[in-house]
Amino acid sequence: MEFVDLAAQHRALAPELERAIQKVIERSAFIGGEEVAAFEAAFAEAMTTRHAIGCANGTDALFLTLQAMEVQPGDEVIVPAHTWISTAETVTLAGGTPVFCDSEPGFFTMDPERVRDLITERTVGMIPVHLYGQPADMPVLAELAARYGLWMIEDCAQAHLATLGGQTVGSWGAAATVSFYPAKNLGAMGDAGAVLTSQDAVATFVRRFANHGGKGHHVMEGTNSRLDTLQAAVLSVKLPHLTTWTERRRALADRYDAGFEDVPGITSPPRRPDTTHVFHLYVIRAERRDALRAFLAERGIPTALHYPTMLPFLPAYADRGHERSEFPVVSLDEATMLSLPLYPEMPDADQDRVIDAIRSFAME
Ligand SMILES: *Cc1c(COP(=O)(O)O)cnc(C)c1O
């Protein structure tokens, strides 16, 4: 059994993928071109934003967007303590200071109550992350942002097509960022990412900044962070399948939920009301997590920790001197969470094996 079987997805799409790649090779125009423009338009439509700007990866998407927000030295940006490091490291890279926020109990997303406590006169913005595919509490965060005059960037790297209150994620803030890392819900065959926005000025800035400040004219300095033509061609083949894949992820999550309903010591991930959780990952909380993980490994069932150490406690942030008592929720999550195998092509029989093994561990 695999944690994620990418080959299964590619076997199913092989003829279409090969045709799309071949077409790019025949023209041998590998930067820009109609594939990039076509994918950007289709993805913007899928995510209900006016613009999607392709770039090199999801980390660059954050960095480019932070440039558009004009982060200055000393500026504080509130980010979740529980996320992939990109969300924080790009704030530093842009010249600002990431300030870590504890999670809302149960949901693995930034707690609006804690955000309020972290806002200072130096705070300029916040980056909620829809971690594991579950939308953060955007209405409350958006209200806070408006009240304190902060911008908001949504990190949608794990939340393609997720919705909250009928509104697709990525359309709540000034801009949003997406990753197409191969194992993400929509994955390229290499690194790729995008910035989403409905603000024309942000779109123009990001497009320029990602291409050396505007090709030919260089109205400013920028960098090189473009979406490869080959990756755009691959993503365009995959995008029409994303809704079906998302439905399958959600159906598998329902099956896990049902399997663990009456199991003591195992908590299924709660779903925020009025949302579509797209289950990039299915993350349970288990009382005897490490013992369970070893028990599953012995039976050939792979699991993972996303992420083994919460950001404030990483060596990279040791100079902050953070204490676990400042982050009670993520500290508990760090010790109890466990990511189970889940991908759209996962056979029911494999999932039944995972469920049976966890049930027998918990009931023994
Ligand atoms: C994957 C991920 C990123 C970064 O994406 P890359 O394409 O790997 O650079 C950023 N934020 C979160 C929450 C992610 O999961």
The ligand as a Tripos MOL2 file, in Angstrom:
@<TRIPOS>MOLECULE
LIG
   15    15     1     0     0
SMALL
NO_CHARGES

@<TRIPOS>ATOM
      1 C1          2.9150   22.7320   -0.6050 C.3       1 LIG1
      2 C2          2.6860   23.9400    0.2180 C.ar      1 LIG1
      3 C3          3.2940   25.1720   -0.0830 C.ar      1 LIG1
      4 C4          4.4220   25.3350   -1.0520 C.3       1 LIG1
      5 O1          4.2460   24.8330   -2.2810 O.3       1 LIG1
      6 P1          5.4990   24.3940   -3.1980 P.3       1 LIG1
      7 O2          4.8790   24.3010   -4.5410 O.co2     1 LIG1
      8 O3          5.9850   23.0890   -2.6690 O.co2     1 LIG1
      9 O4          6.5320   25.4590   -3.1070 O.co2     1 LIG1
     10 C5          2.9230   26.2950    0.6510 C.ar      1 LIG1
     11 N1          2.0180   26.2090    1.6390 N.ar      1 LIG1
     12 C6          1.4350   25.0510    1.9720 C.ar      1 LIG1
     13 C7          0.4140   25.0400    3.0730 C.3       1 LIG1
     14 C8          1.7500   23.8730    1.2860 C.ar      1 LIG1
     15 O5          1.1640   22.7300    1.6370 O.3       1 LIG1
@<TRIPOS>BOND
     1     1     2 1
     2     2     3 ar
     3     2    14 ar
     4     3     4 1
     5     3    10 ar
     6     4     5 1
     7     5     6 1
     8     6     7 2
     9     6     8 1
    10     6     9 1
    11    10    11 ar
    12    11    12 ar
    13    12    13 1
    14    12    14 ar
    15    14    15 1
@<TRIPOS>SUBSTRUCTURE
     1 LIG1         1 GROUP 0 **** ****
